[in-house]
Amino acid sequence: MKSITLSMAKTSILYPFILLLQVSACLDQDYPFRNPLLPWDVRVKDLINRLDLDEMVLQMARGGVMKNGPAPAIPHLGIKPYNWNTECLRGDAQAPGYATSYPQALGLAASFSSELIFKVANATATEVRAKHNYFMSVGNYDDHTGLSCFSPVINIMRHPLWGRNQETYGEDPYLSGLLATAFVKGLQGDHPRYIKANAGCKHFDAHGGPENIPVSRFSFDAKVEERDLRMTFLPQFQACVEAGTYSIMCSYNRVNGIPACANKKLLTDILRSEWGFKGYVVSDEGAIEFIMLAHKYTSSFLDTAIASVNSGCNLELTFNLTNNVFMSIKDAVHLGNITLETVKERLYPLFYTRMRLGEFDPPEMNPYSSLDLSSVQNQEHRDLAVEAAIKSFVLLKNQNHTLPLDIGSIRGKRFGAAAGRPLILLLFNAGPLDISWAQNSIGVHAIMECFFPAQAAGTAIAKILTGSEEANPAGRLPATWPAGMEQVPAMENYTMQGRTYRYYGNQVPLFPFGYGLSYTTFQYTDLVVTPSIQICDTLQLSVQVKNTGIRTGDEVIQVYMSWSNASVPVPRWQLVAVQRVAILLGGSVKVSLLLLPRQRAVWTSHWLLEPGKFYIYVGGQQPFQLTKVPSNVLQTSFTVNGKACPLKTCST
């Protein structure tokens, strides 16, 4: 370990000198944008200023599939084509050739493990980069050959029948933001100069409405109260921006009457002015043309280009259109409706991203350039696929400790149905299913939620059912599982009332958010919370967790907070911290966690911190649940002193 650390330290110290040696041969390049010694800003502006308007327009108009991509070459500058259309949600999806397939996002979210998400994203980026290197070597610029990922999906799972629930991280904005942060950092890597692949968080925002009833998702207007927008639909996107994502994808729907991809409030006022986003906004596929064709918000492609570009959209992704909306940018500039300066501003993050991916530097400077196809489906990645699948499984029922199975003695063990064998229900699904019959039946001995575990499904299921190699389920539901559709508000109703555990009301779901059983048991003790803090302080808390069962296992420690005297409507309680920890049989761990001021903030007309009494609940589940796990939930309170003040006045 000492020699490894020393080696890493030497590499870090020598990096600037190695860089100088590597670029010394590049100083005779024809253009400043190819000079690695110059600042990024100088290089990007040099490149853009060498383009004519037609070239600029094509770079903004070619973000899509087939005839709408790739962004074309610029021969007189020696710039090759680039394809922006790549998916990386759970592996290098849809790219030609093999790729390691990891569990779908909702299953990964059930792991409640940012560490796992980081590893999956990083392994995915390795394969994306390795295959990209190969594609470039043979001149293949087709769809899914690039390094810019339309991932992760961080929309809130707000209705069990939405068709894309499986792509999300569930219903909680805090958990979604935590996992989005891990995905972005894992995918983009930690090299000081280059990004391995770039993330693109989507769909911004208030997505997740009806598919086609009562109206199409291409024309749906999500009418969202400002407080719901700020407290539920925006926080995970802010976390994504703070994690350093290079891209955001705007969604199909309108938000309070304005299409998301022409929504200045979203794309400029909030995303850029409030949050400081410096990357590019790409439209969902066809979303910009639907501003006119579906929303009837504009009357021509010219008007649509003006609205979307001026609102903050950088790149159009469309359904195979050559003469798409952004091809009208040139006319808009000539008419004075879009300034040339605005066009250059929209181009800037596109070329900046490509520079940070290493496209305009000598390949030998970029360590990711050496990745080849041997990285794809390597043993490390295949093992990770097994680990990820096991960690995603949620044990919903385990009558009389049916699981794990002892294959050797199963024939002699009596489980009930004259067969004398256990009946285990494995679920492969995204949205909740009606399984109350199975939950209530003594003839169904165990229920395991598997989501979509991908290539390692067989191996992972065998390990988890038999408990081999200490495989022990610790997945937790990332969304509330309603007892029936009578508990579910209409999909087109965008108020949060009655939705998700935060606003569910007095109804009792079949399974609550955060629920999941284990083959072992845990006991929580010694909860310590700072009893009194000032308005801008960070709260510190710690808790002791002991494995009181008969097996080693992971526990997902969940911390919820509730307000006692908020001046505006707030969730009944809110997840504010989570940590998945491995605890040996008979072992105990002390876990320390922090609660930032922003997690106490409420939305009035701005984010406001208020004094008063707050309650904290710590355990392996939500507090006050009828369907619950064997472990306990500890409760305490703390007081915030001082006068109410805007969150932005605090340094944290």
Disulfide bonds with the S-S distance in Angstrom:
Cys88-Cys149 1.90
Cys201-Cys240 1.66
Cys250-Cys261 2.11
Cys536-Cys650 1.81
